[in-house]
Amino acid sequence: MHGNKIRMVRLGRGMTQEIVAQKIGTTQNAYSKIETGNVKISDEVFDKLANIFGVSVEDLKSPEPVIINFHNSPQSSSYNKGEINYTSEHILEQLTLQLKEKDNQMNQLLQQMKELIIQQKILIESK
């Protein structure tokens, strides 16, 4: 349920699954299950992820999009602790992936709304 949101925030931060997994003390495979929604996320893991991404736990749990600022992000000199030096191209690629994911979500929501409208029309016509 929260996995896709966590994935989008991770991509927005320009981080790999491997880096995040290492920071929370797990394997990339186990972390991948968090993003795909195949495991229940403990409060402790939510706290760690929020800290790593520089957002609140509420941001990760909320259905609303997270507004990612550049404070505590890969673009901030205070963020990079000597791990990976991200290029502008890499960041642009990650943000493009995030936008594509949002487009997919919007298309799914539009399809659900169309289906609901059709169902409502059927109900109205049957009266």
C-alpha positions as CSV (number, residue, x, y, z in Angstrom):
1,M,0.0,0.0,0.0
2,H,2.8,2.4,0.9
3,G,5.4,0.7,-1.3
4,N,4.8,2.7,-4.4
5,K,5.0,6.0,-2.5
6,I,8.3,4.9,-0.9
7,R,9.6,4.0,-4.4
8,M,8.7,7.4,-5.8
9,V,10.3,9.2,-3.0
10,R,13.4,7.0,-3.3
11,L,13.6,7.8,-7.0
12,G,13.0,11.5,-6.4
13,R,16.0,11.4,-4.1
14,G,18.1,9.7,-6.7
15,M,18.8,6.7,-4.5
16,T,19.1,3.0,-5.5
17,Q,17.4,0.2,-3.7
18,E,20.8,-1.1,-2.6
19,I,21.7,2.1,-0.9
20,V,18.4,2.4,1.0
21,A,18.5,-1.3,1.9
22,Q,22.0,-0.9,3.3
23,K,21.0,2.2,5.4
24,I,18.0,0.3,7.0
25,G,20.1,-2.8,7.6
26,T,18.5,-5.2,5.1
27,T,19.2,-6.7,1.7
28,Q,18.2,-5.2,-1.6
29,N,15.8,-8.2,-2.2
30,A,14.1,-7.6,1.2
31,Y,13.9,-3.9,0.5
32,S,12.4,-4.6,-2.9
33,K,9.5,-6.4,-1.2
34,I,8.8,-3.2,0.8
35,E,8.4,-1.2,-2.5
36,T,6.2,-3.9,-4.1
37,G,4.0,-4.1,-1.1
38,N,4.8,-7.7,-0.3
39,V,5.6,-7.1,3.3
40,K,4.1,-5.1,6.2
41,I,6.3,-2.2,7.1
42,S,7.0,-1.8,10.8
43,D,6.9,1.6,12.5
44,E,10.7,1.3,13.0
45,V,11.3,0.8,9.2
46,F,9.0,3.8,8.5
47,D,11.0,5.9,10.9
48,K,14.3,4.9,9.2
49,L,13.0,5.5,5.7
50,A,11.6,8.9,6.6
51,N,14.9,9.8,8.1
52,I,16.9,8.6,5.1
53,F,14.6,10.5,2.6
54,G,14.3,13.6,4.7
55,V,10.5,13.4,4.9
56,S,8.1,12.7,7.7
57,V,6.5,9.3,8.4
58,E,3.1,10.9,7.7
59,D,4.4,11.9,4.2
60,L,5.2,8.3,3.5
61,K,1.9,7.0,4.8
62,S,-0.3,9.8,3.3
63,P,-2.1,9.2,0.0
64,E,-1.1,12.7,-1.0
65,P,2.0,13.3,-3.1
66,V,5.2,14.2,-1.3
67,I,6.6,17.6,-2.2
68,I,10.3,16.9,-2.4
69,N,12.4,19.9,-1.6
70,F,16.2,20.1,-2.1
71,H,16.9,20.2,1.6
72,N,18.5,16.9,2.6
73,S,18.5,15.6,-1.0
74,P,21.2,14.5,-3.4
75,Q,21.5,18.0,-4.7
76,S,22.3,19.3,-1.2
77,S,26.0,19.3,-0.3
78,S,25.1,18.4,3.3
79,Y,23.4,15.2,2.1
80,N,26.0,13.3,0.2
81,K,28.2,11.5,2.7
82,G,30.7,10.3,0.1
83,E,28.4,7.5,-1.3
84,I,27.5,8.3,-4.9
85,N,28.0,11.5,-6.8
86,Y,24.8,11.8,-8.9
87,T,24.9,13.6,-12.2
88,S,22.2,15.9,-13.5
89,E,21.4,13.3,-16.1
90,H,20.9,10.6,-13.5
91,I,18.6,12.8,-11.4
92,L,16.6,13.8,-14.5
93,E,16.3,10.1,-15.4
94,Q,15.0,9.3,-11.9
95,L,12.5,12.2,-11.9
96,T,11.3,11.1,-15.4
97,L,10.6,7.6,-14.0
98,Q,8.8,9.2,-11.1
99,L,6.6,11.2,-13.5
100,K,5.9,8.1,-15.6
101,E,4.7,6.3,-12.4
102,K,2.4,9.2,-11.5
103,D,1.0,9.2,-15.1
104,N,0.3,5.5,-14.7
105,Q,-1.5,6.1,-11.4
106,M,-3.5,8.9,-12.9
107,N,-4.5,6.7,-15.8
108,Q,-5.6,4.0,-13.4
109,L,-7.7,6.5,-11.4
110,L,-9.3,7.9,-14.6
111,Q,-10.2,4.4,-15.7
112,Q,-11.8,3.7,-12.3
113,M,-13.7,6.9,-12.5
114,K,-15.0,6.0,-16.0
115,E,-16.1,2.7,-14.7
116,L,-18.0,4.3,-11.8
117,I,-19.7,6.7,-14.1
118,I,-20.8,3.9,-16.3
119,Q,-22.2,2.0,-13.3
120,Q,-24.0,5.1,-12.1
121,K,-25.6,5.6,-15.6
122,I,-26.7,2.0,-15.6
123,L,-28.3,2.5,-12.1
124,I,-30.1,5.7,-13.2
125,E,-31.4,4.2,-16.4
126,S,-32.7,1.1,-14.6
127,K,-34.9,3.2,-12.3
